[in-house]
Amino acid sequence: MWVPVFETSKLGEKPEQVVYWGSPVALFRTASGRIAALHDACAHRGAPLSLGNVCGETVRCPYHQFCFNSEGSCTSIPDVFQVDDAFRAGCRVRRYHVREALGLIWISTEDERQAPFPVSLLGEDDREVAGVGFFPVRGDIRVWMDHFLDLPHGIYLHGKTLFGGGADRPSRVGSVATVELFPDSVFPIPRWLQFEYHVEDVSLRRRLYSPGLAVFLLLAGAGGMRPDRVRVTIDLAAPFCQKYRLESWSPLGNHSVEYWTAINPSSRDELQFVYAGAFVKTAFGPRDRRNPVVRALQRRGLHYFLERHIGGEDARVLSETRMVDPEDIRVTPFDAGIVAMREMLRRHIEARAEQFPPDSLVHLFCGPARTKLSAGRRITVSR
């Protein structure tokens, strides 16, 4: 499974330690510019390779100067250890596959034949992004996985953020596109869900609205008015990676933005929330994306919208939410989709379990199938 672990622009001459499903990984850029990712433990005595140095096309362990290339093979051992070629050939470190996209570095234990790269699958390899970011959140990783498929919460938890809803401005679901998810489905699931929110303005006049709609207003480079309608479209690219498209309609016109969000578990209850955003359309026409002022406003808007609002609002609730077993869920049509997703993820991981380190958090999702859904049952949610 592909997971974004670091910002491309921040990887310098020194190795960096990142995590992949809770396992430590040494990330480094070779002299030729290639990015490599290895398990962050020297095959000799386990010292962190991320504390070492990059030497040409290799990373050198800080403890005894063993060197490893991007494939995880040991290329050099000091003469003092008096080892032969057979020892060196067996001195290997687990390697990870690496891709760059959306201003992020992605890694995976599986190659692209086993786990297609999600950004490529959705045709976004060349997408120019306005900003990327990482911030920590807490909560059970299994709860967060369920949350990635829970769209109704947006009406309530994010009602104010998305469209200035509240007690004096009630929100409702205008329409829900049909959702079809089978227990034998595999990733990705393009257009997993499409919601349309409508908000009734009960005030005597429309009021300018800024805080919750900052992402739309800043991308436009000007203030705006509260939207009447917000549409959310989601493509499920991987278990913890989704692409969102948000469109809003207000008296000033149509605004739209696309952004990717992903979760990378650091531990069982500590995670990294990752995002990358690209602006699509504003009511004020095209903007010069190379303009540093416009780009600064866009980055600020993304940060404000995703970290302070969307991610922060999610984390406030999910950090205190406990995992509910399928047997205990009061299954609505939407919850049935979540249960089916659990089964899909379990099968996906069990088929590849040997590729993950023993300490990887992916093993939390393995075990006997517990879903109540029978094979071939279709889950639909219609307007």
SULPEJO-V837565 format. One line per field, one symbol per residue. psi: psi as a letter, one per 30 degrees, with the letter a starting at -180 (. if undefined). burial: I if it has 16 or more other C-alpha atoms within 10 Angstrom, else O. Layout:
psi: ???
burial: ???
//
This chain:
psi: kkkkflkeffjbfklkklkjhfkkkkklklfffkklklkikkfdggkkfffalkjcglkkkfeggkkkaffgkkfkkkfffhlaeeeeefilkklkkklkkgglkklkfklfeejkkeeeeghgegkklflllkkklllkeeeeeeefgjefffeeegeeeegglaegiklljelklkkjkkfgllklikiekkkjkkkkjglflkkkkeefgeeeeeffgllalklfkkkkkkkjflehklkkjkkkklffakkkkklkklkjkeaegklkkklkkkkeklfgalljffjeeeeeeeeeeeeeeeefdeeeeeeeeffgklkkleffkjjleeeeeeeeeeeeeeeeeefgeffklfgkffffflakkgkfklkfkkjkjl.
burial: IIIIIIIIOOOOOIIIIIIIIIIIIIIIIIOOOOIIIIIIIIIIOOIIIIIIIIOOIIIIIIOOIIIIIIIIIIIOIOOOOOOOOOOIOOIIIIIIIIIIIIIIIIIIIIOOOOIIIIIOOOOOOOOOIIIIIIOIIIIIIIIIIIOIIOOOOIIOOIIIIIIIIOOOOIIOIOOIIOIIIIIOOOIIIOIIIIIIIIIOIOOOOOOOIIIIIIIIIIIIIOOIIIIIIIIIIIIIIIIIIIIIIIIIIIOOOIIIIIIIIIIIIIIIOIIIIIIIIIIOIIIOOOOOOOOOOIIIIIIIIIIIIIIOIIIIOIIOOIIOOOOOOIOOOOOOOIIIIIIIIIIIIIIIIOOOIOOIIOOIIIIOIIOOOOIOIOOOOIIOIOO
//
